[in-house]
Amino acid sequence: MSLELFYTNFMQEIYSEAEVGSKFNEPVFVEKVCDYLVEQAVMENYNLCSHKKDSLGLKLDAWHRNEQNGVLTLIVSHYKDKLETLTTSLAMQISKRAVRFFDKSLDNNFYQTMEETDLAYPLVRDICLKSSEITSIRIIIITNSELSKSIKSIPSVDSNNGIKINFDIWDIERIYRIDSSKAGKESIEIDFKEEFGNYLPCLKAFSQTDEYQSYLLVLPGSLLSKLYDKYTERLLEQNVRTFLQFKGKVNKGMRNTIINEPNMFFAFNNGLTATAEEIAIYEENGNTMISKLKNLQIVNGGQTTASIYNTLKKEKADLTQVFIQVKLTIVPPESVETIVPKISEFANTQNKVNAADFFSNSPFHWRFEELSRRIWAPSSEGGLQETHWFYERARGQYMTAKTKLTPAEQKKFEKINPKPQMLTKTDLAKFYNSWEKMPHVVSLGAQKNFGKFAEIMTEQWNKDDKPFNELFFKESIAKAILFKELDKKIMKQSWYGGYKANIVTYTISKFRHMIDGKSKLFNLMEIWNSQSLPAELLDNLLEIAAKVNEVIKDTPQHVTNISEWCKKPDCWENLINTYVPLSSTIESMLIDPSVAKEQKKEAATVQSIDNGIEAQKYVFDKTEQYWKKMQDWNKASFVLSHKEKSILDIAAAIPTKIPTEKQCLSLLDVEKKALEEGFHFV
């Protein structure tokens, strides 16, 4: 696909969401790109504000403040009605608007003369009253224009109060390039000599015959801080503890060591475990040094990284004596999905979550992906084409599947798998937790919300995997339709004045809570069967949303930031205790719990049969040689019980003996035990 065609498709999506020619085109563009930046781990969350004062040369469209590291991200949009080129002078002009916004916000008079209903008010007030908590500022220009090839970067500047301001530009070509890549994300490419002035000394920790290359190195604290300053959360995407929001009491100890005993940090700290997809080595006088790394990931040591960065920024600590040991493994792109989560899991054995590698290789995700490829969604009203809801178990799967096809096949693929029906792991978490009455968790942002979702799914899967069946999939898609349809309508309501993301999740949670009060269950299958929301349901949801809008804005006296208030359980409690009428038209969409229980029982029975069939296929695909090898291994190790050995003997005798589905399910447990005890098939 060419850039021009991508641009056309991209803009059509915006027009369809905003209604062609409406005043909402730019806000929809801003929200769409901000969602994309969250997906790319550029920022954790965002707040829309759309603040513009031409007379003062100010403009700001969205913002995010990371309270943990003090980084303030300001988003300023440059939106045009056709594909144009963003020149150097224009980029400088746009960036200055955001700089002026920040500098103006330092003035008491600015926020005191603003209406408290202004979406930028909480930010302006915080900048004025809490500027000492801001460690650095990042201004991101987002544009549907194409960046001029002459622009390499915008030089950093200092704000009026001396805070360093860095700039970044996300243009349509950059989005197109990432969207067209198989990885589905922007590469992290580090040139140590060019960016930081020196190569990075290391020791090789592998032999020529090893499948993977590993290195040991010592990283200066100042260099680690610079890396985190530039790439932020993107360095930690594969970090289990960061993703699952593990919290310990380590940070204070690290901070004290950095400030009081920096020379002891290396001795006290466990160091980092890291991976990269590619490495370039420079050798001189017998010394091995790292020149370049591609897609560096800190899979263990997120707290160490953040602690060093925060102590430098907030405490102005001297890092010259702070060093960190690093174990670096080079994992090629084709092995990242399987190897990196294992490295992360084994490096994080203290993590309390059993399925610590709840990423793309989790059995839950494999199951949900398989269901998404197999189950056909009914055609929408007036149509004949049945479609799939394409689940991206791993980032970039949708594009990878398309690029393997001819142009004619790609068109067919898109008809069967419409882009609007593609959903990611974080999407699924958002839809699920909204329905499960956790709007305050959803409001925390994609990553933290997914962390909660991971804990819930892991616990449930470990108890019993059979509830994750066709019914679960169809009801999950119904929740997706519910969320998406409501999301489209909110911005067009006369009462709307911002905080759409919060309003949508709180509305769905409130709706579910209201239904629970009737001791009945909502029939999600009605949405699945029609692939849309009944008009009377959408009307009632919008009535609830109007009330939600009032309640979340009615904050306690000490609270001015509504987005932050929506992250608190107290905000949800307020809404729970607020009466909102449920339309009588919804009654026909409710079912008795006994009916739902029977549906779930039938679906679990079918899944149990499917599990047996899948297990039998797996056992036969492994072939008798595999099971004979395990049999020989057990004769030397004596690990398996008599019963386990008997089941293994049947598999090793294929095709003379045929294991039943039940025996094959047991054999999977035997295999798991053998692998954990050291069995290896070569």
N, C-alpha and C positions, 0 to 999 in steps of 0.2 A: 504494500500500500504506500502510495506517495504521500508526502507531507500535505499537499493540497487536498487530497481526498480525505486524509485524516482530519484536517482542519474543518472540512465541510461536515463530516460526520459528527465531530466534536461540537460544532456550533448548532447542528440540528438537534442534538440532545438538549442543549441549553434552551433553544427556542421552544421545544416541545414541553419542557418543564415550566418555562416562564410565560408561555403564550406569546407568539410572534409579535414583535413590536411593542411589547409592554415595557413598563419602567423597570421590570424585575430582571431584565437580561443580565446586567452587571452583577447584582447580588447573587443570582444563580451561578454565574461564572465563578465568583469569589468562593462560594460555598463548595462548588465542585472541585476547584483546585485545592482548597484547604483540606477537604476530605482526602484528596490525593496525597498531599504532603503528610498527613497523619499516617496514611497507608505506607508511605515511603519512610516512615520513622524520622522525618525531618523535625516534627514536633509531636508532642503527646496528645494535644487537644487544641481547641481554638475557641475564641469568642468573636462573633460578628459584631461590627459596630457602625460601619458606613458613616464616618464623620468627615465632613468636607466643608472648609471655609476658604473660598477663593480669595477673599479680600486679605486674608492672612497668609495665604499660600500653604494651607494645611490640608492634609488628606490622610485618612487611615481607614482601612476596610475590615481588618480583623487583627486579633492579637492573642498571644499566649504567654503566660508567665509561669516559668518552672520554679515552684517554691523551694524545691530541694537544692538546686544549684544557682538560683538567682538570675537565670538568663531570661531576658525579656525579648520576645519575638514580636515584631511589628510587621503586619502585612499591608502592602499598599498595591492597589490594582491599577493596571493600565489596560482598559478594555476598548476595543475598536470594533466597528461593524464589518470590517473586511480585513483580510490578511495583509498586514503592513510590516515594515521593518522598524525595529526599535533602535534608534541611533544612540551614540555615546552621549550627545548633549541632552537628548530627551530622557535617557536613563538617569543622568545626573540630576536633571530637573525633578523627576519623579521621586528620587531618593531624598532630595532636600525637603520635599513636602513632609515626609515622615520624620525626618530629623527635626524640622521646625515644630512638628506636633509634639515630640518628646520635650524639646527645650521649652516650649510654651507651657507644657504641663507642669514644669517645675515652679511656675508662678502661682502663688496662692489665689490670685484673682481669677485665674482661668477656670478652675473647677468650681469656685464659689459662685460664679456667674452662670454656670451651666445648669440646665434642667436635670434633675435627678433621674428623669425618665430617659435621658440621652444614653444610648447604649455604650458610649465611650466614657460616661461619667465615672464608673468604678475604676477604670484604668487611670484616668487623669487624676483622680483623687489619690489612688495608691502611689502614682509616680511622685506626686507632690509631697505626700506625708511619709512615704516609705522608700524614698529613693536610695537610702543607705543600704537597703536590702537587695538592690539590683547590682549584680556583679558584671554583667556585660549586656550589650544590646545587639540584636541581629535584625536587620531590616531586610525583608524579602519582597522583591518586586515580582508580582505575578501578572502575566500579560498573554493575550491571545495573538500578539504580534510575534514576528520572528526576530530574534536578537541579531544585530549586525555582527558580521564576522570580525569586525575591527575591535569589538569590545572583549577584552580578556577578563577584566575585573574592575570593580569600583573601589578605589583606595579607601581604607578605613579612616574614620575621623573620630574626634572626641566630642562628646556632648558638652553642653554648657557647664555641667558639674563634673566633667573630667572622666566620664565613663566611655570606654572604647566602644565604637559602633562599627560593626562589620556588615557587609552587604552581600546579598545573593540575588540572583535573577532566575526565575522559572518562566521560560517562554514556551510557546507552543511547540517549538522544535525539540526542546528538551523533554517535554512530556511525550511527544511522538516517538522520540528515540527510545525512551524507557518502555513505553507501551508496546513497541514493536520488537523489543528484545525478548529472548526466550526466558531470561531470568525474571523479567517483570519488575526489575528494580535497578536503580542507578549504582554502578560499581563504585567502590571506594578504592581509589588508586593513589598510593602514597609513594612519592619519590623523596626519600630521606635527605639526599644530598641537596636537591634543588629547593625543597621546602624548609628544611631545618638546618642545612649547612654541613651536615656530616653523615657518613655512612654509620650503620648500626652494627658494632662488633657482635659476633655470635660464635657458638660452637656447634658443629654438626653432631647429631645424636642418632645416626642411622648408618647402615651399611649399603653398599651399592645394590644389594639384592632385595632390600626392604621395599615393600609396596608404597609406603608413605615416608616422606621426609620429615624429620623432626629436628628442632634446633633449641639450644638453650641460650638465653641472653639476659643481660642486665639492662633494664630500661631506666634512664634518669627520670625522676619524678616530674621535672619540668617538661620533658618531652611527652610523657603520658598526658599531662595536663593540656598541652597544646593540641594533641591528637583529639582529646575529648572536647576541647573548645571548638574545634573545627567540625568534627563529625557527630558529636553529641550521641543521642540514643541509637544512631545507626550502627555504632560499634558494638552494641549490646543486643542486637536482634535475636541472636542465637543463645543468649544467656538465660538459662532456666530460672534462676532465682530472681532475676530482674523481671522476667515475664510473669512469674507467679507472685511477684511482690513479696518475697520473703523479707521479713524485717528482723534484725537482731540488734544487739547492743554494741556492735563492733565499731560503729562510726565514731562514737565519743572517744574510745580508746585510741583509734587511729589518729584522730585529731590531736589528742594530747601528745602522742608520740611525735607527730610531725612538728608540733610547736616546741615541745620541751626536750625531746631526745631524737632529733631527726637522724642522727648517725646510727640509731638502733632500729630504724624502721625496717631495714633489710632483714635484720635478725628476727624481729618479732612477727613480720608479715609472711603469710603463706605464699604470696606471689600470685601471678596470673597464669591462667591456661588460655591459650589463644590458638586460632586457626586462621589460615589464609588460603585462597585458591591458587595463587601463583606467587613465586618469589624470584627475585633477580639478585644474584650474588656477585660481589666484587671481591677479588682476592689480590692481596699485595703483601709481599715479603712474608709469606706463610700465614698471614692473617685472613680470616674469613669474615666478611662484612655483608650486611643486608643493604642492597641498594634500593630495591623497590618491593612493595607488597600490594597484592590485589585482593580486595574484599577481606580485610582484616576483621576478625570477630573475637571479642573477649568473651569466651564462653564461661569462664569462672574468674571472678575478681571485679564484678561490677561495683560492689561496695567500696573496694579499695580504690578503684578509678574515680568514683564520685567523691570519695572522702578527700583524696589528694586535690582534686579540682576545687572542691568547695572550700577547703582550708586555705588554698592559695587565694581564691577570689574574695572570700569573706573575711579572712584573718590576715591577708597579705603575708602569708607564711613564706619563709625562705626555703626553697626546695633543693638547694645546691647539694645538700647531704642526704637527700632522700633518693633511694634506689629500690627498684622492684625486680625480683627474679621472674622470668617469663619462660614458660614452656610453649613453644610454637610448633604446630603441626601443619604441614601443607596438604590440603585435601582438594583434589581436583573437582571441578564443578559437578561432574556426573556422580560423585560419591558424597557430596555435601549432605543430601537429604538423609542418608543412612548413617554416615560416620559422625558428623558434627553433633547431632543430638546425643549420641552415645558418649562422646568425649565430654559433653556438657553434663550428662547425667552422672557419669562416674567421677567427675570433678566436683560434683555437688552432692555427695552422699549424705550430707547433713540435712538435705532438704526433706521436709516432712511429707511432701506430696509423693505418693507411691509412683504414679506414672509421671515422673519428672520430665520425661521427654514428650510432653503433650504438645508436640508440634506436628509436622506433616506426616511423621511415621507412626503416630498413635493409631491403635486398632480402631478407635472411635472414628477417626477421620477417614481411614480406609473404608470402613463400613458405609459412612455417609456418602463418600465419593461413589462407591459401587452402586448405591441406591439411586444417586442422582443421574448416573449414566444409563441405568436400566429402566427407571420408572418414567412413563410418559405422562405429561400433564395434559388434562383435557383441553381441547381447543376452546378459545374464548368465544363469547357469543357472536354468532354470525360468521365464524371462521371454521375451517376444516382441518387446519394444520395443527397436529399435536406436537408438543415441544418438550424439551428437557429443561430443568433448572440445573445449570452447570455449577457444580461445587468445586472450587479451587482448593484442593487439599494442600497443594504447595503453590506458592506464588508463581504466576506466569504460565500455569497449565493451559489456560484458555488460548493464549497466543501461541504456545508451543503446538497445541493440537491443530490450530489453523495453519501455521506455517508449513506443516508437513504436506499440505494439500495443494492441488492445482487450483487456479482461479475459479473454475467452475465448481469444484468441490468445496471451496471456501464459501461460496454463496449458499450452497446447500447446507453446509455446516452452520452458518449464521441463521438460516431459517429454522433449523432444528434446535439450535442453541442460541437464542437471541441474547445479545450482549446485556440488555436490561435484566435478564434472568440469570446472570452470573452472580454468585455470592461467595464471599470469602469466609474464613474462620472467624474473623472479628465481626463480620456482618451477622453471622449465625449467633454469636454470643450476645450481640446487641438485641436481636429479635427475641431470643430465649429469655434473657434476664428481664427484659421489659415485661414480657408476659408473666414471668414468675414474681412480679411485684418488687423489683429491685431497681427502681428508676434512679435512686441516689448512687448506686453502683455504676450503672450505665453512664451517668453524668460525670464519672471520674475520668472517662476517656477510654479509647479503644483498648489500650494495652492492659490497664488495670481491670477493666471489665472482663477482658478475656481471661485474666488470671483467676477471677472468681468463677467464671464459667468452666475453666479447666479443672478446678478443684471439685466442682459439683459433678461434672461428667466422669472424672476419674473415679470418684467414690462410687457413683452409681454403676459404672461399667464393671468395676471390680466385684461388686455385689452380684450383678447379673447383667449380661450383655443382651439378653433376649428382648427387653423393652425397646432397644434401639433397632427398630424394624421399619417396615413400609409405612405403618401408621404414624410412627414417630417422624419419619421423613415428610409425609404429606402434611401433618399438622405443623411441622417446622416451616414448610413453605407457606402455609396459610398465615402463619405469624409474620412471615416476610412480606406477604401481600398486604396484610393489615397495616404494618409499619410503613411500607412504601407509599401506599395510597393516601394514608393520613398525612405523611410527610409532604406530599405534593400539594395538598390543599391548604395547609396551615398558613403559608406565607400570603395567601390571597384573601384571608379573612380581614374584615374591616377593623377588628380589634387588634390585629397582629402588630407587635412592636419589638420583635427580636426574641431571642432565646428559643428558636424553633426546635433545636435538638432536645433541649430539656422538656419542652412542652409535649413533644411527641412521645417520649418514653414515659413521662408522668401520666399522660392521658391513657395510654394503653394499660399501665399498671393500675390506674384508678378504675378503669373499665372492668378489668379482671377482678379487682377487689369488690366492686359493686355486684358482679355476678355471683361471686362466692357467698355474698350475704344472702342470696336467695336459695342457697343450698342446692344449686344446680350447676351444670357445666355448659360452657359455650360450645356449640357444635362447630369446631374448626373445619370439619370435613365439608361443610356447606361452602366455605370460602374456597377450599381446594377444588371442589367440583365445578364451581363457576369461574375460578381463577380471577375473581374480582370481589369487591365488597358490595353487598346490597345497599341501595341508596339510603334506606332508612337507617342502616347501621352507620354509614358514614356521617349522616346528619347528626345522629346521637353522639358520635365520637367528637364531632366538631363542637357540639354543645358542651361536652365535658371539657374539651380543650380550652374553650373560652373561660371556664371556671378555673381550670388549672393555671391559665395565664394570670388571673387575678391573685390566686393563692401564692404562687411562687414569688410574685413581686411584693407581697405583703410580708416583708422580712422583719425580723427582730430589730430593735432600734440600733444595736451595735453593728448590724450587717449592712453593707452597701453594695457588695458584689453579689449579684443574683446568681451568676454562674457558679460561684463558690458555695453559695447557700444551697443550691440544688444538689450538691455532693454530700450534704449532711443528712443523716437519718431523721433528724428533727423536721426537715422540710417535708419528707415523705409522711411523717406522723401528722403534720398539719393538714395535709391533703386527705389522709385517711379519715380524719375527724371532721372533714368538711362534707356536708350533705350535698349530693348532686343527684338529681332524679334520673332514673334509668327509663328510657322510653318503653312504653308498653309494646311497641312493635318488635322489640328484641325478644319478647317471650317465645315467639315461634322458633327462634334460633337456639333455644336452650334445650338441653337433654337431661334426663335423670342420671345421676351418678352410676346407677346399676347398669344402664345401657352402655355408658362409657367403659365401665369395668369389663363388661362382656366383650366389647370391641378390642380392648387392650389384651384380654386373655386370648382371643382368637389370633390376634396379630403376633403375640409371643409364641403361640403354638406353631404358627407358620415359620417364624424365625428359627425356632428350635429345629424344625425339619431342614430349613435352609442351612443352618450351622452344620448339621450332620452331613448333608450333601457336599458342602464346601470342604469339610474336614476329610471326607473320603477322597475327594478330588485331589486335595493337597497331598495326602499319603501316597496316592498312586503316582502323582507327578514327581515325587521325590525318588521313586523307583526302589526296587528291592535292594540295589547295591548300597544305597544310603543307609537303609535300616540294618543291613548285614554288617556294615562298618560300625554302626552304633552297638550292635550285638557283640562284635569282637572287642570293642572298647570296654563294654561292661564286664566281659569275662576277665579283663585285666584289672578293672577298677572296683568291681563289686558295689556299685552305687545303687542300682535299681532293686526294688523289692521283688519278691517272687511273682506277685500279681503283675507288676509292671513288666517284668521280664517275659511273662507269658504272652502279654499283648504284643510286645516287641517281636517275639518269635513268629507270630502270625504275619506281621508286616514283612519280616525278613524272608518269608516263604512265598510272597507274591510271585507269580500268579497261581501257584499250587493251592494256596489258601487265600481267601478273600476276607479281610476284616470288615465287620459290620460298621454302620455309621456310628453307633455308640462306642465301639472299640476304637474307631478313628479319632473320636473326640478325646478319649482317654489317652490315645497315643500322642496327641498334641501336648498334653501335660507331661508325658514321659520324655518327649523331645526337649521341652523347656527345662526340665530337671537335668537332663544330660548335658545340655549346652551350658547351664549354670555351673555344672561340676567339671567342665573342661573338655567336653567332647568337641572335636573339630573334624569336619569332613573335608578332605582334600581331593 
